[in-house]
Amino acid sequence: RAATSKFQTIKEGDILVFVCGNKRLEKKVKKVSNFKTIEELVKNLDLKKIIPFASSIEEAKKIWYSFPDYEKKISDFGLIAFELE
């Protein structure tokens, strides 16, 4: 995710709730990592675990940048990654 203020308060031990339609999934945050750039994130984490259908950093960028204002958000705030249990 772009590390906007909405996500910067999430810490280890927090419970994240994912909702899709009437389905709900709760996951505990095991680890939080921050990165300044997509390149830094990919050097430190397995891209396939983040975006399984992206086969390159260029494909991953296209996916991230397809979200509204994400290119600017990443440039301004960097990225935040959550390892979940």
KOLPA-302850 format. One line per 5 residues: number of its first residue (from 1); their letters; for each residue x, y, z of N, C-alpha, C. Coordinates in Angstrom, 3 decimals. Example, Ala and Ser with C-alpha at 12.3 -4.5 7.8 and 13.67 -1.06 7.14 Angstrom:
! KOLPA-302850
1> as> 13.190/-5.690/7.800/12.300/-4.500/7.800/13.200/-3.300/7.800  12.850/-2.250/7.080/13.670/-1.060/7.140/12.900/0.030/7.870
//
This chain:
! KOLPA-302850
1> raats> 0.839/-1.172/0.000/0.000/0.000/0.000/0.881/1.231/0.000  0.341/2.320/-0.523/1.011/3.600/-0.348/0.952/3.919/1.147  2.035/4.414/1.686/2.144/4.623/3.137/1.519/5.946/3.569  0.280/6.163/3.164/-0.421/7.372/3.561/-0.728/7.319/5.059  -1.151/8.449/5.608/-1.400/8.521/7.049/-2.437/7.487/7.504
6> kfqti> -3.336/7.111/6.615/-4.360/6.108/6.938/-3.733/4.775/7.378  -2.567/4.436/6.817/-1.937/3.144/7.090/-0.737/3.237/8.038  -0.219/4.437/8.274/0.981/4.595/9.089/0.777/4.255/10.557  -0.468/4.217/11.011/-0.723/3.916/12.423/-0.848/2.415/12.685  -0.894/1.605/11.632/-1.019/0.153/11.798/0.310/-0.402/12.307
11> kegdi> 0.221/-1.241/13.334/1.445/-1.790/13.937/1.293/-3.290/14.171  2.413/-3.924/14.490/2.409/-5.358/14.795/1.395/-5.648/15.894  0.638/-6.729/15.713/-0.363/-7.119/16.686/-1.758/-6.624/16.359  -1.868/-5.601/15.504/-3.189/-5.111/15.107/-3.906/-6.166/14.273  -5.219/-6.088/14.262/-6.042/-6.975/13.447/-6.582/-6.162/12.267
16> lvfvc> -6.324/-6.640/11.051/-6.873/-6.018/9.851/-8.100/-6.803/9.420  -9.125/-6.097/9.006/-10.363/-6.724/8.560/-10.538/-6.425/7.084  -10.632/-7.483/6.283/-10.842/-7.369/4.848/-12.281/-7.772/4.554  -12.997/-6.924/3.816/-14.395/-7.195/3.509/-14.581/-7.131/2.002  -15.220/-8.156/1.467/-15.560/-8.212/0.048/-16.984/-8.748/-0.044
21> gnkrl> -17.919/-7.852/-0.365/-19.315/-8.262/-0.374/-19.734/-8.658/1.032  -20.250/-9.865/1.176/-20.653/-10.336/2.505/-19.592/-11.217/3.167  -18.431/-11.310/2.537/-17.342/-12.098/3.124/-16.428/-11.191/3.937  -15.955/-11.727/5.055/-15.110/-10.972/5.985/-13.938/-11.856/6.407  -12.742/-11.282/6.395/-11.537/-12.010/6.768/-10.737/-11.143/7.740
26> ekkvk> -10.350/-11.711/8.873/-9.533/-10.997/9.848/-8.142/-11.624/9.885  -7.127/-10.763/9.850/-5.736/-11.218/9.898/-4.953/-10.351/10.873  -4.079/-10.996/11.635/-3.223/-10.275/12.578/-1.952/-9.813/11.869  -1.528/-8.588/12.143/-0.301/-8.046/11.557/0.890/-8.614/12.312  1.739/-9.341/11.586/2.926/-9.952/12.164/4.131/-9.002/12.076
31> kvsnf> 4.209/-8.257/10.957/5.352/-7.370/10.732/4.924/-6.225/9.819  5.493/-5.036/10.060/5.249/-3.860/9.227/6.590/-3.395/8.675  6.655/-3.170/7.360/7.885/-2.695/6.716/7.557/-1.481/5.854  8.445/-0.491/5.889/8.283/0.716/5.091/9.395/0.813/4.058  9.040/1.305/2.875/9.987/1.441/1.770/9.764/2.779/1.082
36> ktiee> 10.852/3.401/0.636/10.751/4.699/-0.038/10.293/4.558/-1.488  10.652/3.443/-2.119/10.335/3.259/-3.534/9.876/1.831/-3.809  9.278/1.644/-4.967/8.901/0.299/-5.397/10.150/-0.555/-5.564  11.203/0.035/-6.109/12.452/-0.710/-6.301/12.999/-1.228/-4.975  12.960/-0.393/-3.944/13.434/-0.815/-2.618/12.566/-1.952/-2.075
41> lvknl> 11.257/-1.839/-2.258/10.349/-2.886/-1.794/10.675/-4.210/-2.469  10.862/-4.178/-3.788/11.117/-5.409/-4.545/12.474/-6.016/-4.207  13.445/-5.195/-3.833/14.748/-5.719/-3.408/14.642/-6.497/-2.100  13.672/-6.124/-1.278/13.567/-6.699/0.063/12.464/-7.735/0.234  11.483/-7.716/-0.651/10.354/-8.635/-0.542/10.137/-9.353/-1.870
46> dlkki> 9.540/-10.510/-1.806/9.247/-11.307/-2.987/8.046/-10.705/-3.715  8.268/-10.173/-4.907/7.205/-9.543/-5.680/6.019/-10.475/-5.874  6.267/-11.760/-6.059/5.189/-12.734/-6.280/4.271/-12.865/-5.057  4.786/-12.549/-3.870/3.939/-12.597/-2.674/3.099/-11.328/-2.548  3.506/-10.273/-3.228/2.792/-8.998/-3.149/1.773/-8.876/-4.282
51> ipfas> 2.246/-9.119/-5.506/1.374/-9.091/-6.688/1.675/-10.353/-7.491  1.023/-11.452/-7.174/1.353/-12.756/-7.775/1.301/-12.794/-9.300  0.453/-11.974/-9.906/0.307/-12.015/-11.361/1.226/-11.040/-12.082  2.101/-10.325/-11.362/3.093/-9.449/-11.991/4.398/-10.223/-12.144  4.906/-10.264/-13.358/6.147/-11.004/-13.595/7.378/-10.096/-13.626
56> sieea> 7.164/-8.792/-13.483/8.293/-7.860/-13.481/7.917/-6.623/-12.669  8.937/-5.847/-12.323/8.695/-4.605/-11.596/7.894/-3.625/-12.462  8.101/-3.670/-13.764/7.359/-2.792/-14.670/5.868/-3.124/-14.640  5.534/-4.405/-14.630/4.133/-4.814/-14.536/3.544/-4.395/-13.192  4.317/-4.546/-12.138/3.848/-4.153/-10.804/3.569/-2.651/-10.764
61> kkiwy> 4.459/-1.866/-11.342/4.249/-0.412/-11.375/2.971/-0.073/-12.124  2.732/-0.708/-13.249/1.508/-0.448/-14.018/0.274/-0.732/-13.166  0.330/-1.811/-12.398/-0.803/-2.168/-11.533/-0.976/-1.122/-10.430  0.097/-0.803/-9.712/0.001/0.191/-8.637/-0.457/1.534/-9.184  0.127/1.962/-10.297/-0.197/3.272/-10.847/-1.591/3.330/-11.455
66> sfpdy> -2.248/2.185/-11.621/-3.617/2.192/-12.145/-4.631/2.618/-11.082  -4.243/2.612/-9.818/-5.127/3.070/-8.749/-5.101/4.595/-8.691  -6.206/5.232/-8.344/-6.272/6.699/-8.338/-5.181/7.338/-7.487  -4.415/8.221/-8.112/-3.364/9.028/-7.455/-2.237/8.208/-6.833  -2.130/6.911/-7.159/-1.143/6.063/-6.492/0.300/6.417/-6.844
71> ekkis> 0.556/6.831/-8.060/1.935/7.201/-8.414/2.391/8.366/-7.537  1.538/9.373/-7.353/1.882/10.514/-6.499/1.958/10.098/-5.029  1.029/9.270/-4.582/1.047/8.827/-3.185/2.327/8.065/-2.868  2.750/7.189/-3.766/3.990/6.437/-3.543/5.179/7.386/-3.540  5.183/8.339/-4.465/6.260/9.322/-4.516/6.315/10.159/-3.229
76> dfgli> 5.147/10.547/-2.729/5.078/11.405/-1.536/5.311/10.654/-0.229  4.778/9.416/-0.124/4.755/8.717/1.159/5.546/7.406/1.198  5.953/6.881/0.038/6.592/5.576/-0.008/5.547/4.484/0.094  5.987/3.295/0.449/5.089/2.139/0.548/5.189/1.511/1.924  4.115/0.849/2.297/4.094/0.109/3.548/3.619/-1.311/3.231
81> afele> 4.287/-2.289/3.805/3.930/-3.704/3.576/3.630/-4.344/4.916  2.611/-5.190/4.911/2.211/-5.896/6.125/2.379/-7.390/5.916  3.101/-8.034/6.830/3.141/-9.500/6.841/2.045/-9.940/7.798  1.164/-10.800/7.318/-0.004/-11.199/8.100/0.081/-12.649/8.552  -0.520/-12.923/9.694/-0.586/-14.301/10.223/-1.888/-14.925/9.795
//
